[in-house]
């Protein structure tokens, strides 16, 4: 029994938005950036030489995060960094 399986590897075939946020200074030796697919708040941090970064962006048809998206990501990062009064924070004081 044979099965025909086609695999699509092109970003053009997937209409999910891919986001970047450049973190490194302009003209740096390497481009440090955040890369997210679909949800700007779920990202990975990547580092690439500028030429490779340009190809990466072209192949993934990226868009830069908006100021609002970047602010939302920053607020979430601050919660993780500095903590917040959450239900889980209260669980640490319970006795087992």
GROMACS elastic network, one bead per residue, 0.5 to 0.9 nm:
[ bonds ]
;  ai    aj funct       b0    kb
    8    11     6  0.85272   500
    8    13     6  0.69305   500
    8    14     6  0.85870   500
    9    12     6  0.86708   500
    9    13     6  0.76257   500
    9    14     6  0.86723   500
   10    13     6  0.54391   500
   10    14     6  0.71403   500
   10    59     6  0.78893   500
   10    60     6  0.81538   500
   11    14     6  0.52434   500
   11    15     6  0.73620   500
   11    16     6  0.83162   500
   11    59     6  0.67307   500
   11    60     6  0.53860   500
   11    61     6  0.70521   500
   12    15     6  0.65980   500
   12    59     6  0.83131   500
   12    60     6  0.76921   500
   12    61     6  0.75401   500
   14    17     6  0.84852   500
   15    18     6  0.88814   500
   16    37     6  0.66822   500
   16    38     6  0.55409   500
   17    36     6  0.83607   500
   17    37     6  0.59752   500
   17    38     6  0.51343   500
   17    39     6  0.81535   500
   17    60     6  0.89810   500
   17    61     6  0.81325   500
   17    62     6  0.70924   500
   17    63     6  0.74736   500
   18    35     6  0.71938   500
   18    36     6  0.56699   500
   18    38     6  0.60453   500
   18    39     6  0.82744   500
   18    40     6  0.82348   500
   18    60     6  0.67912   500
   18    61     6  0.69305   500
   18    63     6  0.63064   500
   18    64     6  0.85267   500
   19    34     6  0.78554   500
   19    35     6  0.56474   500
   19    37     6  0.62430   500
   19    38     6  0.75941   500
   19    39     6  0.80838   500
   19    40     6  0.63155   500
   19    43     6  0.86059   500
   19    61     6  0.88202   500
   19    62     6  0.53555   500
   19    63     6  0.50413   500
   19    64     6  0.55258   500
   19    65     6  0.57986   500
   20    33     6  0.65143   500
   20    34     6  0.53848   500
   20    36     6  0.64855   500
   20    40     6  0.81909   500
   20    43     6  0.87327   500
   20    57     6  0.83933   500
   20    62     6  0.64569   500
   20    63     6  0.62551   500
   20    65     6  0.59996   500
   21    32     6  0.86665   500
   21    33     6  0.53709   500
   21    34     6  0.50168   500
   21    35     6  0.68131   500
   21    36     6  0.88361   500
   21    63     6  0.88063   500
   21    64     6  0.58800   500
   21    65     6  0.58638   500
   21    66     6  0.89146   500
   21    70     6  0.77867   500
   22    25     6  0.81943   500
   22    31     6  0.70882   500
   22    32     6  0.60681   500
   22    34     6  0.64639   500
   22    35     6  0.89069   500
   22    64     6  0.82229   500
   23    31     6  0.75613   500
   23    32     6  0.53480   500
   23    33     6  0.50908   500
   23    34     6  0.73843   500
   24    27     6  0.85464   500
   24    28     6  0.66170   500
   24    30     6  0.76240   500
   24    31     6  0.57252   500
   24    33     6  0.69617   500
   25    28     6  0.56460   500
   25    31     6  0.80141   500
   25    32     6  0.85623   500
   26    31     6  0.83333   500
   27    30     6  0.82110   500
   27    31     6  0.84642   500
   27    50     6  0.85965   500
   28    31     6  0.65388   500
   28    32     6  0.88573   500
   28    49     6  0.89906   500
   28    50     6  0.83724   500
   29    48     6  0.89394   500
   29    49     6  0.67036   500
   29    50     6  0.73882   500
   30    47     6  0.63561   500
   30    48     6  0.54820   500
   30    50     6  0.60233   500
   30    53     6  0.87900   500
   31    46     6  0.80733   500
   31    47     6  0.55074   500
   31    48     6  0.53324   500
   31    49     6  0.59734   500
   31    50     6  0.58520   500
   31    53     6  0.69662   500
   32    45     6  0.72300   500
   32    46     6  0.58289   500
   32    48     6  0.67756   500
   32    49     6  0.89044   500
   33    44     6  0.83285   500
   33    45     6  0.57483   500
   33    46     6  0.54433   500
   33    47     6  0.64087   500
   33    48     6  0.85546   500
   34    40     6  0.88484   500
   34    43     6  0.58889   500
   34    44     6  0.55429   500
   34    46     6  0.61681   500
   34    47     6  0.88417   500
   35    40     6  0.78762   500
   35    42     6  0.83847   500
   35    43     6  0.51716   500
   35    44     6  0.53978   500
   35    45     6  0.64283   500
   35    46     6  0.71305   500
   35    62     6  0.87735   500
   36    39     6  0.62041   500
   36    40     6  0.52539   500
   36    41     6  0.73400   500
   36    42     6  0.58694   500
   36    44     6  0.66053   500
   37    40     6  0.69432   500
   37    42     6  0.75781   500
   37    43     6  0.73864   500
   38    42     6  0.82935   500
   39    42     6  0.56644   500
   39    43     6  0.78222   500
   40    43     6  0.63547   500
   40    65     6  0.71942   500
   40    69     6  0.67485   500
   40    70     6  0.80727   500
   40    72     6  0.89439   500
   40    73     6  0.73339   500
   41    69     6  0.79497   500
   41    70     6  0.85959   500
   41    72     6  0.76929   500
   41    73     6  0.54488   500
   41    76     6  0.80383   500
   42    73     6  0.88043   500
   47    53     6  0.83024   500
   48    51     6  0.80742   500
   48    52     6  0.60991   500
   48    53     6  0.56187   500
   49    52     6  0.54054   500
   49    53     6  0.60950   500
   49    54     6  0.87604   500
   50    54     6  0.61976   500
   50    55     6  0.88002   500
   51    54     6  0.52107   500
   51    55     6  0.65561   500
   51    56     6  0.87014   500
   52    55     6  0.51920   500
   52    56     6  0.60748   500
   52    57     6  0.86230   500
   53    57     6  0.60878   500
   53    58     6  0.85390   500
   54    57     6  0.52033   500
   54    58     6  0.62075   500
   54    59     6  0.86152   500
   55    58     6  0.50694   500
   55    59     6  0.59971   500
   55    60     6  0.84554   500
   56    59     6  0.52146   500
   56    60     6  0.60718   500
   56    61     6  0.83391   500
   56    62     6  0.85927   500
   57    60     6  0.52112   500
   57    61     6  0.57210   500
   57    62     6  0.53995   500
   57    63     6  0.83939   500
   58    61     6  0.50789   500
   58    62     6  0.70058   500
   59    62     6  0.81460   500
   63    66     6  0.87981   500
   65    68     6  0.79571   500
   65    69     6  0.57703   500
   65    70     6  0.61681   500
   66    69     6  0.51053   500
   66    70     6  0.61962   500
   66    71     6  0.85692   500
   67    70     6  0.51240   500
   67    71     6  0.61161   500
   67    72     6  0.86526   500
   68    71     6  0.51061   500
   68    72     6  0.62343   500
   68    73     6  0.86907   500
   69    72     6  0.51338   500
   69    73     6  0.62426   500
   69    74     6  0.86189   500
   70    73     6  0.51031   500
   70    74     6  0.61230   500
   70    75     6  0.86618   500
   71    74     6  0.50205   500
   71    75     6  0.61894   500
   71    76     6  0.87289   500
   72    75     6  0.51470   500
   72    76     6  0.63862   500
   72    77     6  0.87182   500
   73    76     6  0.52029   500
   73    77     6  0.62203   500
   73    78     6  0.86913   500
   74    77     6  0.50358   500
   74    78     6  0.61737   500
   74    79     6  0.87461   500
   75    78     6  0.51548   500
   75    79     6  0.64587   500
   75    80     6  0.89619   500
   76    79     6  0.51703   500
   76    80     6  0.65863   500
   76    81     6  0.87285   500
   77    80     6  0.51817   500
   77    81     6  0.60729   500
   77    82     6  0.85074   500
   78    82     6  0.56980   500
   78    83     6  0.73848   500
   78    84     6  0.89853   500
   79    82     6  0.54660   500
   79    84     6  0.57723   500
   80    83     6  0.53908   500
   80    84     6  0.78132   500
   83    86     6  0.85214   500
   83    89     6  0.88531   500
   84    89     6  0.79676   500
   85    88     6  0.83576   500
   85    89     6  0.63473   500
   85    90     6  0.79750   500
   86    89     6  0.51831   500
   86    90     6  0.68792   500
   87    90     6  0.53797   500
   87    91     6  0.68212   500
   88    91     6  0.50916   500
   88    92     6  0.71399   500
   89    92     6  0.58613   500
   89    93     6  0.80081   500
   90    93     6  0.59291   500
   90    94     6  0.75059   500
   91    94     6  0.54195   500
   91    95     6  0.88159   500
   92    95     6  0.81789   500
